[in-house]
Structure formats: C-alpha cells, structure tokens
Amino acid sequence: MDNSVRHHFWEGFGVGSPATGEIILIFRGTHQVLSAEKHLKKAGVPMRLIPVPRSLTSDCGLAIRLTAAGRDRARDVLTAAGLLPFSVHILRQEGGYEPVPF
C-alpha cells in the first residue's frame, strides 16, 4: 500500500490511544479476530488490531478498535462473514468502557 492510500485509509482514525466513542470488538479467540480483521480490511473499514484492554478481560489477546463512524459498516461486513464479536464496548467520555450492542 503506497503512502497516499495508507494516509487515506487511516484518515480520521487516531492510531494512538483510543478516543471517546471508539468501539472495541472482542472475539472468542485469536483466529476469529484475525479473520474479522481480514474481512474488515478487505471491505475498507478503518480499524486497528490492538491488545485487549485489561479492564475488559484478563485474557491476553487481541481486539479490534473501530471509529464510531465505521460501526455500521463493520457490523454489516462481520454479519455477512458470520464473525460476530463476543462483546462490544464503547469508550466513555469519563474514561472506562461501557458494553453496548453491536
């Protein structure tokens, strides 16, 4: 991917610490999260693979972070692929995560 495409892909999506309103998708296992990543990238959904925040689970594993704007498209893509997350959380303004429906 050349730099202009890479910049466009991440435009509007902070790749550092999560921002308020960003969505965290947690899956049952590494295989599922990697499959979900593949489908989301192929569909052009801006996302980032991250370590699961410790406040959400004691398991060490991976999660997917999405912008709030990409939530509906991600839901459509993952539903079509049969890869629904185990849990979904949104970053609250005051900090911490709140479970939400996907």
C-alpha positions, 0 to 999 in steps of 0.5 A, a space after each residue: 500500500 503506497 503512502 497516499 492510500 495508507 494516509 487515506 485509509 487511516 484518515 480520521 482514525 487516531 492510531 494512538 490511544 483510543 478516543 471517546 466513542 471508539 468501539 472495541 470488538 472482542 472475539 472468542 479467540 485469536 483466529 476469529 479476530 484475525 479473520 474479522 480483521 481480514 474481512 474488515 480490511 478487505 471491505 475498507 473499514 478503518 480499524 486497528 488490531 490492538 491488545 485487549 484492554 485489561 479492564 475488559 478481560 484478563 485474557 491476553 489477546 487481541 481486539 479490534 478498535 473501530 471509529 464510531 463512524 465505521 460501526 455500521 459498516 463493520 457490523 454489516 461486513 462481520 454479519 455477512 462473514 458470520 464473525 460476530 464479536 463476543 462483546 462490544 464496548 464503547 469508550 466513555 467520555 469519563 474514561 472506562 468502557 461501557 458494553 453496548 450492542 453491536 
